[in-house]
Amino acid sequence: MAKSKSPLFGLEASGTVGDSVVFAKWRGVQYARRHVIPANPRTVEQMKTRNAFLFLNQLWFHAPPLFHEPWAAYATGRPLTDRNAFIKFNVPLLRDASNLASLVGSPGVGGGFALASLSAQGGFGEINCSATVPQLPPGWSVDYVVFAVISDVDPHVPFTGVIRAQSDTTAPYGILFVELEEGPYRVLAWARYTKPDGSKAFSPSLITSADVL
């Protein structure tokens, strides 16, 4: 951008001249720049990223607060929001995917230990989920384990499926999701811990699949 002290013989100017030069003012300073026609590339690779971004954005706004919580913790102290963190983390994982097998529900925060196991059994209108936590160091405790069920769909089309989340505070940890529509689902789980210093930590999520009949 070139600063212009006296564009057009000392007169202030704005707009495009001959489709080649643009005159404008920014914060009281006149400037001139080359006229450029904005581009909107739509290559296959760019559309994969855009579609995954749109899908994740829609998924986020349908998700309940329990789904948001680990991302809010992850974004604390970083120059991004919880929603931006969720999208930025998952776009590279989903842009080439045809389902949600690689979706991350919790990135792991504060050194939270991964769950020892996750299982899910689908049935007629329901999914029964269970998880176990690992042996924890002295002073660590489990606040709860979060389970989330999400319709397993193509992440390159608008999200119109189901996403639910519930937590269990006591072992053995498990949730029964009911009144689900028939179809394939992905089940995610992660734990929230309290550390010896009183701060919170989140385990990275595990994911599995289940079919509702």
N, C-alpha and C positions, 0 to 999 in steps of 0.2 A: 504494500500500500504506500503510495507516494503522497506526501503532504503537499498541498497546493495553497500558496499564499495569495495568489491573485488569479484564480481561474477565469477564463473568458474575459480578459482585459479589466480585471479588478472587480467584476460583479460576482456575487455569490451564485453558485450554480448547483443544481441537483438533477439527477436523472441520467439517462443514457444519451450519448451523442454518437450518431452514426453506427450504432451497434458495435462500437469499438472501445469507447471510454465511458466510464461511469463517474460522475461527480456527486459528492455527498458531503455531509458534515457529521462528525462524531465528537461529542462533548465540546462543541464550539470550534472544532478544528476542521477546516476544509481539506478534502483529500480527493485524489483521483486514482482510479484503478482500471485495469482492463475489464471489459465486459465479458463475462463467462456465462454460458448457458448451463444451468445446473444439470448434472447427470444423475440418473437413477438406475444404476446397473442392476440387472435382474438375471445374473448368471445362475446356473443350477446350484453352485456352492453358496452363493449369497442368499438364495431363496431358502436353502436348508437352514441357515442361521436365522433368517428372519422368521420363518415359520416356527422354529423351535422357541425363539424368543417370545413370540406371540402366544404360543401354547402355554409356556411357563408363566407368563404374566396372567393369563386367564386362570390357570390352576391356582396361583397364589391368591387371587381374590375370591376364589371359591373355598379356599382352605380355612379350617377353624383355627382359633388362637393357639392351640397346642402345637399345630404344625409350624406356626410362625416363631415359636419361642426359641428354639436353638439358633435360628438365623439372626434373631435380635441379639442374642449373646455373641454370636460370631462377628456381627457387624460393629459391636461396641469398640470404640477406639479406632475404627477404620473409616476411611473417607467414602462410605457407601451406606445405603440403607439396608434393612433386613431383606426387603424384596429384591433389591439389586444384587445382594449377595447370593440369594437363592438362584436367581436367573443366571448370573455370571458363572456360578459353580456348575450348573446343570446344562447350559447350552452346549458346551463341547461334548458332553456325554450323550445328548439326545439328537444332535443335528444329523447324524448318520443312522439313527436307530429307527426301527419300525414299531417298537413297543416301549414300555416303561421299565424294562428289566434293569436298566442302569441308573434309574432315578435315585437321587440322594435326598433323603428327608431330613437328615441331620449331618453336618459335616464333621462333627466331633469338635468339642470346645473345652478348653481348660484341662486337657489331658484325661478326659473321661474314658473309662475302659469300655471296650466293645462288649456287647452282649455275648454270652457263651453260646446261645442258640436261639433260633426262631423257627416256629412251625405254624402252619395254617391249614385247616381242613375245611373245604367248602361243602355245602349241603343245599337243601331246598330253601332258598331265600336267606341263607346265612353263611357266615364264615366264623369258625372258632379258632382263635389265635392264642398262642402261648409262647413264652420266652423265658430264658434263664439268664441270670447275671453271673459274672465270674466271681471268684473269691477276691474280696476287696482288701486293700491294705488297712491296717489299724487306723481308726479315725474317720474312714469313709463310710457313708451310708447312702442307701437308695431312697430318693424321694418318691419316685414312681417310674414305671415303664410306660411309654406311649406306644400305642398301636394305631396305625393308619391304614385304611383300605381305600384304594383308588382304582377306578375302572381302567383296565389295561387297554389303552387305545394308541393309535398312531400319533406321535407328538408333532406331526406336521399339519394337522387339521385343528380347527377350533375345539377347545375342550368343552364338552357338554355332558360329561359323565358324572360319576359319584366320587366324592372325596369326604371321608369322615375320619375323625380321630377321637380316641378315648384313652384314659390312663388308668392304671391299676397301681395301688400303693402298697399292696401286700403280696408276699410270695405264697403260693406259686403264682406268677404273674400271667394273667390271661384276660382276654376280652371276647365276648360273643357279639358279633355284629349281626343284626337281624333286619328283616324287611329290605333286603337287597334285591335288585333286579337280576335276572339271569344274565350270565356272561362271565368273561375272564376278568380277574382282578389281580392287582399287585398289593401285597401286604408288607408294610414297613414297620420297624420297631426300633426304638432307642430308649436309653435310660437317662434320667436326670439324677445327678448325685449331689450330695453335700460333702465338701472336702473338709479336712481337719480345721482349716482356718475359717470355715463358715461360708466360703464362696461356692458357687455352683459350677458344675461341669456336666457336659453332655457327651454321651457316647456317639460314635459314628453309627449311622443307621444300618441295619441289615434289611434285606428285601427277599421276599419269596413270592410264590404265585398260588392262587386258589381259584377254582371255578365254582360259580354259584349256579345251581340247577333250577 
